[in-house]
Amino acid sequence: MACNKHSMSQVYKILSDYQGSEHWFEKGEKKKKFNLRFICCVDTKYGNINSLTDEWFLGEDGFFFKDTYENLYKTNSKSFNRFSDEHDIIEGMNFSFTANVSGNKELDYLKQCKYTQLNYVRDVDIISYPEKIYQTKEEKEEDLRQSKRIERGPNGDLVKEHFQDECQICRAQGIFENYSFIKENGRQYSEAHHVIPLSQNGTDTPDNIMCLCANHHRQMHYGDASVKFDCKNFYITLDGKELKPIPKWRMRCPYN
């Protein structure tokens, strides 16, 4: 699944905005309930070099969160890493989970940035998603160009073939009549839409791709459209109206 990962130097820059963070929990507190917003992920799962110290370190990916008072929290919990492998994680998502407090620390080169280290993260649940993934006009146009360039790629074609080139949004709206043209190979024309934009480190993998008609593909980029998702479905809102859940690739349609 998709998760935008940063180097240590990038993380220090992102977290420099939280130099007023404080410690609100005592080391050793167990099974505490947290409602936190995801800020960023530092890529350490397969080892990394701290660009500030040139030291090599290993470990699970580190995930930074904040509470409503702008206090920082971090976890390298294997269970949350497994959760991130199974779900699309986007900066700005709000999570609830239980965890143990393993310590109160400071970022090495940002002493003003205090954070609470969490472990044994359990009962992870996604509370909400960012309202809308913002893109500039230039990013939207570049995403469309990239989508067109890799339209015949193996993953986009897998999704389109699985849904038989039918627009998933049309189907969710109850529109079953085919308004698209038929190509020379006999297949209906359809396009691959990347839900997390490629310009924002979205992946070209089936779980991040929808099969859409040309009209709805452009509406998702330029119209009043927003999307939320979980491991099974996309939840699309167009012009303020929420559509039926739209299944991801390999998921059986819930409104057949």
Stockholm file with secondary structure:
# STOCKHOLM 1.0

chainA/1-256         MACNKHSMSQVYKILSDYQGSEHWFEKGEKKKKFNLRFICCVDTKYGNINSLTDEWFLGEDGFFFKDTYENLYKTNSKSFNRFSDEHDIIEGMNFSFTANVSGNKELDYLKQCKYTQLNYVRDVDIISYPEKIYQTKEEKEEDLRQSKRIERGPNGDLVKEHFQDECQICRAQGIFENYSFIKENGRQYSEAHHVIPLSQNGTDTPDNIMCLCANHHRQMHYGDASVKFDCKNFYITLDGKELKPIPKWRMRCPYN
#=GR chainA/1-256 SS CCBCEECHHHHHHHHGGGTTCCCCSCTTCCSEEEEEEEEEEECCTTCEEETTTTEEECCSCEEEEECTTCCEEEECCHHHHHHHHHSCBCTTCEEEEEEEEEEEEEETTEEEEEEEEEEEEEEEEEEECCSCCCCCHHHHHHHHHHHHHTTTSHHHHHHHHHTTTCCHHHHHTTCCSCCSCBCTTSCBCCEEEESSCGGGTCCCSGGGEEEECHHHHHHHHHSSEEEEECSSEEEEEETTEECCCEECTTSCCTTC
#=GC SS_cons         CCBCEECHHHHHHHHGGGTTCCCCSCTTCCSEEEEEEEEEEECCTTCEEETTTTEEECCSCEEEEECTTCCEEEECCHHHHHHHHHSCBCTTCEEEEEEEEEEEEEETTEEEEEEEEEEEEEEEEEEECCSCCCCCHHHHHHHHHHHHHTTTSHHHHHHHHHTTTCCHHHHHTTCCSCCSCBCTTSCBCCEEEESSCGGGTCCCSGGGEEEECHHHHHHHHHSSEEEEECSSEEEEEETTEECCCEECTTSCCTTC
//
